């Protein structure tokens, strides 16, 4: 009887220990989960507030009036006005000019309106001002967001693009500041509520797409920057000895590549192949490359991945591996085939070349200010890291300078500033001869201050159409600097 009682006591103790162990396990799990939630809430305030399921937004909007969005010089790009009946309306003084980059805050949000939503709907107004507004029953003023955007450069870029569809990106290579971002066709953000249903029903419309950061295009000959970089990496001591005779076309595996408009460049070295944008020479160069190594270079240049930016952007796509056929390799080498790139990524690669191989992350918001004029948040230049070695960047810079001095971007030659760049005529669709016009480059060559990337859809040759637009932007930038 005693033995039986002892066994029951032992079993009970064992069971109690198991219960305690499970209780402690669940307690620790609960504490860990609670700690994670607290930590996540503290470090991800913006994501939580901006979530459309979070009712906190509506509480803040009922309490605060949405702040202003301003350019780098203080020009108002977006503001909330109140009519005589006390009804609020979001106003965009420049209407279509900043439609994609500033965006809208009606029927959803896009652009800076989306990126900076957390700051715009919060108020850090002084307590004395809040107390006075409480007495009068008025809303608190939301914080104002100052962008890096330059109104003059944006206007020049937009006017230069004119009636064409396409995009322009203008940045500072040494800081990553976005000075202008134009996408056409554009729209008036004040009319979004009125045209929304029509836009949603029109499945062919791409008017809301920010072509500058999200548009995907074949890069055409601008991609020869990337092909040249890989060739230099694989042949660091011998690339200057490269020679090729261009007779206007090259054929491999029943696939034929021609130079643009049937040009025949004759005997070309590496530098002249780049300056004259010789397709057959670059197809020949592409066939000599280590395809796995080229794939690694493309990954390091941010293809096939999200870009390190705080605003919406597309993923540029390309696939090169050991399995890539010769025919596909020739197409890839000249930026054709299935290759696609955003103007933003091409601009970033160009900026890295201008900045001794270091990429500065592009950014649109400079600082946030409360109603008393005190800065509550500041955004500083931030380096992503090296996209290439300094000596590689210097070689590419020299090649791009030759494009201006003796190649396809000669319209930028002999100006008050020096420039370097690369043109492109990217074929698309099924109609032979249809091509997008590209240019990407920087100035001045000796100490780059500004980088410009232009694409004009269906226009033709980059040297004929994109370069003149870039010239107008460079001119405006250096006139402003001189003033």
Secondary structure, 3 states (H helix, E strand, C coil): CHHHHHHHHHHHHHHHHHHHHHHHHHHHHHHHHHHHHHHHHHHCHHHHHHCCCCCHHHHHHHHEECCCEECCCCCEEEEEEECCCCCEEEECCCHHHHCCCCCCCCCCCCCHHHHCHHHHHCCCCCHHHHHHHHHHCCCEECCEEEECCCHHHHHHHHHHHCCCCEEEEEECCCCCEEEEEEEECCCCHHHHHHHHHHHHHCCCCCCCCCCCCCCCECCHHHHHHHHHHHHHHHCCCCHHHCEEEECCEEEECCEEEECHHHCCCEEEEHHHHHHCCCHHHHHHHHHCCCHHHHHHHHHHCCCCCCCCCCCCCCCCECCCCCCCCHHHHHHHHCCCCCCEECHHHHHHHHHHHHCCCEEECCECEEEEECCCCCEEEECCCCEEEECCCHHHHHHHHHHHHHHHHHCCCHHHCCCCCCEEEEEEEEECCCCCCCEEEEEEEEECCCCCCEEEEEEECCCCCHHHHHHHHHHHHHHHHHHHHHC
